[in-house]
Amino acid sequence: MKPVIIAFPDMLTLAAEMAPLAGAELRELAWRHFPDGESLVSLPPDLAGRDVALLATLRRPDRLALPLRFAAKTALEFGAESVGLIAPYLAYMRQDKRFHPGETVSAPLFADFLEESFDWLVTVDPHLHRNPELSPLFSMPAAHVAAAPLIAAWITDNIPDAVLLGPDSESQQWVAEVARLAERPYEVLQKVRQGDRKVEVSLPESGALRAGTPVILDDIASTGQTLVRSLNRLRALGAKPAACVIIHAVFAGSAYADIRAAGAARIVTTNTICHESNGISIATPLATASQNIGHWT
């Protein structure tokens, strides 16, 4: 029998791309709220003997945590052979150590929470710091898809004179990979974060920034302040209007509007999170990774 991808409502567009690529059937998860805020999720009942994958991006993980667990356990109750999680954006990965006394180290705790409900996990470029791979956090099979080849292809097709900029030293490895694939030069900004919404950045003195079109790459745009500061500095430098290419379009609060107001010529994101800026689809590598890890044949 074909595997089944059951998509949360905001993931239906991505699911419709993925399902035929993965050789899977597509079903929608029904999710409604009672007046008191409690969730009721409903799944198709004909899951006996089927391999099931729930497709849900975890942009608001606290809101999704219980519905995810309810859906996974209900799929097993209906006789699913296995239940995997395709989470294009995976939350709670950055807090992997105790930075201040009394803080919760949430990354391993959230990993444990997911493992209680799922047999495997596929995600896209998780925001990892001291853990370069998912394996130290998860004992279940867990794979991550790299967006770098897709971003490089988009840049090659759309901004042939691009000069790539990474937001900080931690981004250097993946920005260098995008630059290699796109065959374009790159620089890395120096970033000092002084709070959740206060960031200072410095630009390298580079003639290439004035000669080409700057493309600022970021894995996650949450508050957007790194991009805003970078755009301001580029404008002061006399560079061409810059494009911003982002993997995960978190865009908390007014972040998207702030980036546009700072003068971004284009803002393009992958569709790990549904947003009007989506322009790069990760459907194909996600489908392939899900087939491989879920042993779908």
C-alpha positions as CSV (number, residue, x, y, z in Angstrom):
1,M,0.0,0.0,0.0
2,K,1.1,3.5,-0.7
3,P,2.4,5.6,2.3
4,V,0.2,8.5,3.4
5,I,1.3,12.1,3.9
6,I,-1.2,13.8,6.3
7,A,-0.7,17.5,6.1
8,F,-1.5,20.2,8.7
9,P,-3.7,22.9,7.0
10,D,-0.9,25.4,6.3
11,M,1.3,22.7,4.7
12,L,-1.1,21.6,2.0
13,T,0.6,23.4,-0.9
14,L,4.0,21.8,-0.1
15,A,2.3,18.5,0.5
16,A,0.7,18.6,-2.9
17,E,4.1,18.9,-4.4
18,M,5.7,16.3,-2.2
19,A,3.2,13.5,-2.4
20,P,3.6,12.5,-6.1
21,L,7.4,12.8,-5.8
22,A,7.4,10.5,-2.8
23,G,4.9,8.0,-4.3
24,A,2.5,8.8,-1.4
25,E,-1.2,9.6,-1.0
26,L,-2.1,13.0,0.3
27,R,-4.6,13.5,3.1
28,E,-5.5,16.6,5.1
29,L,-5.6,16.7,8.9
30,A,-8.7,18.5,10.2
31,W,-7.9,20.7,13.1
32,R,-10.4,22.9,15.0
33,H,-10.6,24.6,18.3
34,F,-13.3,24.6,20.9
35,P,-14.4,27.9,22.4
36,D,-12.1,27.3,25.4
37,G,-9.1,26.9,23.1
38,E,-8.7,23.1,23.3
39,S,-7.8,21.4,20.0
40,L,-9.7,18.6,18.2
41,V,-7.8,16.9,15.4
42,S,-9.3,14.4,13.0
43,L,-7.4,11.9,10.7
44,P,-8.6,9.6,7.9
45,P,-9.5,6.3,9.6
46,D,-8.2,4.0,6.8
47,L,-4.6,3.9,8.0
48,A,-4.3,0.2,9.0
49,G,-1.0,-1.2,7.7
50,R,0.0,2.1,6.1
51,D,3.2,4.1,6.7
52,V,2.2,7.5,7.7
53,A,4.0,10.8,7.8
54,L,2.6,14.0,9.4
55,L,3.7,17.1,7.6
56,A,3.8,20.1,10.0
57,T,6.2,23.0,10.2
58,L,7.0,24.0,13.8
59,R,7.0,27.8,13.5
60,R,4.7,28.0,16.5
61,P,5.8,24.8,18.4
62,D,3.9,25.5,21.6
63,R,0.6,25.8,19.7
64,L,1.4,22.6,17.6
65,A,2.9,20.3,20.3
66,L,-0.3,18.7,21.6
67,P,-2.1,18.5,18.2
68,L,1.0,16.7,16.9
69,R,1.0,14.2,19.7
70,F,-2.8,13.7,19.4
71,A,-2.4,13.1,15.6
72,A,0.5,10.7,15.9
73,K,-1.1,8.6,18.6
74,T,-4.4,8.5,16.7
75,A,-2.6,7.2,13.6
76,L,-1.2,4.4,15.6
77,E,-4.6,3.7,17.2
78,F,-5.9,3.4,13.6
79,G,-3.3,0.7,12.8
80,A,-0.6,2.7,11.1
81,E,2.5,0.6,10.5
82,S,4.8,3.6,11.3
83,V,4.4,7.3,11.9
84,G,7.1,9.8,10.9
85,L,7.3,13.6,11.2
86,I,8.2,15.8,8.3
87,A,9.0,19.1,10.0
88,P,10.5,21.5,7.4
89,Y,11.2,24.0,10.2
90,L,12.2,22.3,13.4
91,A,11.9,24.5,16.6
92,Y,13.8,24.5,19.9
93,M,17.2,23.4,18.5
94,R,19.2,26.5,19.4
95,Q,18.9,26.2,23.2
96,D,21.3,23.3,23.5
97,K,23.2,24.5,26.6
98,R,22.4,26.4,29.8
99,F,23.6,30.0,29.0
100,H,22.4,31.4,32.4
101,P,21.7,29.7,35.8
102,G,18.2,28.2,36.0
103,E,17.5,28.0,32.3
104,T,15.9,25.0,30.6
105,V,18.1,23.2,28.0
106,S,15.2,22.8,25.6
107,A,16.8,21.1,22.6
108,P,17.2,17.6,24.1
109,L,13.9,17.9,26.0
110,F,12.0,18.7,22.8
111,A,13.7,15.9,21.0
112,D,12.6,13.5,23.7
113,F,9.1,14.8,23.4
114,L,9.0,14.1,19.6
115,E,10.5,10.7,20.1
116,E,7.6,9.7,22.3
117,S,5.3,10.0,19.3
118,F,7.3,9.4,16.1
119,D,9.4,6.7,14.5
120,W,11.5,9.1,12.3
121,L,12.1,12.7,11.5
122,V,13.0,14.7,8.4
123,T,13.7,18.5,8.6
124,V,15.5,21.2,6.6
125,D,18.6,22.9,7.9
126,P,17.9,22.9,11.6
127,H,19.3,25.8,13.6
128,L,22.1,23.8,15.3
129,H,25.0,25.3,17.2
130,R,27.2,23.0,19.2
131,N,25.6,19.9,17.7
132,P,26.5,19.8,14.0
133,E,24.2,16.8,13.5
134,L,20.8,15.7,14.8
135,S,22.2,12.4,16.0
136,P,23.3,13.6,19.4
137,L,19.8,14.8,20.1
138,F,17.7,12.0,18.6
139,S,17.9,8.2,19.0
140,M,15.3,7.6,16.3
141,P,16.3,8.0,12.7
142,A,16.5,11.7,11.9
143,A,17.7,13.4,8.7
144,H,18.1,17.0,7.6
145,V,17.9,18.3,4.1
146,A,20.3,21.0,2.9
147,A,18.8,24.0,1.1
148,A,22.1,25.2,-0.2
149,P,21.9,23.6,-3.7
150,L,18.4,25.0,-4.2
151,I,19.4,28.5,-3.0
152,A,22.5,28.4,-5.3
153,A,20.4,27.4,-8.3
154,W,17.9,30.3,-7.6
155,I,20.8,32.8,-7.3
156,T,22.4,31.6,-10.5
157,D,19.1,31.9,-12.4
158,N,18.0,35.3,-10.9
159,I,21.1,37.3,-9.8
160,P,24.0,36.4,-12.0
161,D,26.3,39.2,-10.5
162,A,25.6,38.2,-6.9
163,V,28.0,38.8,-4.1
164,L,26.9,36.7,-1.2
165,L,27.0,37.9,2.4
166,G,26.7,35.6,5.4
167,P,25.2,37.1,8.6
168,D,27.9,35.9,11.0
169,S,30.9,33.6,11.5
170,E,28.6,30.6,12.3
171,S,27.1,30.9,8.8
172,Q,30.4,30.8,7.0
173,Q,30.4,27.1,6.2
174,W,27.0,27.0,4.5
175,V,27.4,30.4,2.8
176,A,30.7,29.2,1.4
177,E,28.9,26.1,0.1
178,V,26.2,28.2,-1.6
179,A,28.9,30.4,-3.1
180,R,30.8,27.4,-4.4
181,L,27.7,25.9,-6.0
182,A,26.7,29.3,-7.5
183,E,30.3,30.1,-8.5
184,R,30.0,33.5,-6.9
185,P,32.2,35.4,-4.3
186,Y,31.2,35.7,-0.7
187,E,31.9,37.7,2.4
188,V,30.9,37.2,6.0
189,L,29.6,39.9,8.3
190,Q,30.7,40.4,11.9
191,K,27.7,40.3,14.2
192,V,27.4,41.3,17.8
193,R,24.0,40.4,19.4
194,Q,23.2,42.7,22.3
195,G,19.7,41.4,23.0
196,D,16.7,39.6,21.3
197,R,16.1,42.7,19.1
198,K,19.4,44.6,19.1
199,V,22.1,43.5,16.7
200,E,25.2,45.4,15.4
201,V,26.9,44.3,12.3
202,S,30.0,45.3,10.4
203,L,30.7,44.9,6.7
204,P,34.0,43.9,5.2
205,E,35.7,46.5,3.0
206,S,35.3,44.9,-0.4
207,G,35.2,46.3,-3.9
208,A,33.1,43.3,-4.9
209,L,30.2,44.6,-2.8
210,R,30.1,47.8,-4.9
211,A,30.6,46.0,-8.2
212,G,28.0,43.3,-7.8
213,T,24.5,42.8,-6.3
214,P,24.7,42.0,-2.6
215,V,22.7,38.9,-1.6
216,I,22.4,38.5,2.2
217,L,21.9,34.9,3.2
218,D,20.3,33.8,6.5
219,D,19.1,30.5,7.7
220,I,16.4,32.1,9.9
221,A,14.8,35.5,9.8
222,S,13.1,35.9,13.2
223,T,13.2,39.5,14.4
224,G,14.9,40.5,11.1
225,Q,17.3,42.9,12.8
226,T,20.5,41.3,11.4
227,L,19.1,41.9,7.9
228,V,17.9,45.4,8.7
229,R,21.3,46.4,10.0
230,S,23.1,44.8,7.1
231,L,20.9,46.6,4.6
232,N,21.5,49.9,6.3
233,R,25.3,49.4,6.2
234,L,25.2,48.3,2.5
235,R,23.2,51.5,1.6
236,A,25.8,53.6,3.5
237,L,28.5,51.9,1.6
238,G,27.0,52.8,-1.7
239,A,26.2,49.2,-2.8
240,K,23.4,48.2,-5.1
241,P,20.0,47.4,-3.5
242,A,20.4,44.0,-1.9
243,A,18.4,40.9,-2.0
244,C,17.7,38.8,1.1
245,V,17.5,35.0,0.6
246,I,16.4,33.1,3.7
247,I,15.7,29.5,4.5
248,H,13.2,29.8,7.3
249,A,10.7,32.6,7.1
250,V,9.8,32.9,10.8
251,F,9.3,36.7,10.6
252,A,8.2,37.4,14.1
253,G,6.0,40.5,14.6
254,S,6.8,43.3,12.1
255,A,10.1,41.7,10.9
256,Y,9.0,41.2,7.2
257,A,7.8,44.8,7.0
258,D,11.0,46.1,8.7
259,I,13.2,44.3,6.2
260,R,11.3,45.7,3.3
261,A,11.4,49.2,4.8
262,A,15.2,48.9,5.2
263,G,15.4,48.7,1.4
264,A,15.6,45.1,0.4
265,A,15.2,44.8,-3.3
266,R,13.9,41.3,-3.0
267,I,13.1,39.0,-0.1
268,V,13.0,35.3,-1.1
269,T,12.5,32.3,1.2
270,T,12.1,28.6,0.9
271,N,8.7,27.1,1.6
272,T,9.6,25.5,4.9
273,I,7.2,28.0,6.4
274,C,4.3,29.2,4.3
275,H,4.7,32.9,3.5
276,E,4.2,35.3,0.7
277,S,7.9,35.5,0.2
278,N,8.3,31.8,-0.7
279,G,10.1,31.4,-4.0
280,I,12.3,28.3,-3.5
281,S,10.6,24.9,-3.1
282,I,12.2,22.2,-1.0
283,A,9.6,19.6,-2.0
284,T,11.9,17.4,-4.0
285,P,14.7,16.8,-1.4
286,L,12.1,16.5,1.3
287,A,10.3,13.8,-0.6
288,T,13.5,11.9,-1.3
289,A,14.6,12.1,2.3
290,S,11.2,10.9,3.5
291,Q,11.3,8.0,1.1
292,N,14.8,7.0,2.3
293,I,14.3,7.3,6.0
294,G,10.8,5.9,6.0
295,H,11.8,3.0,3.7
296,W,9.0,3.7,1.3
297,T,9.2,1.5,-1.8
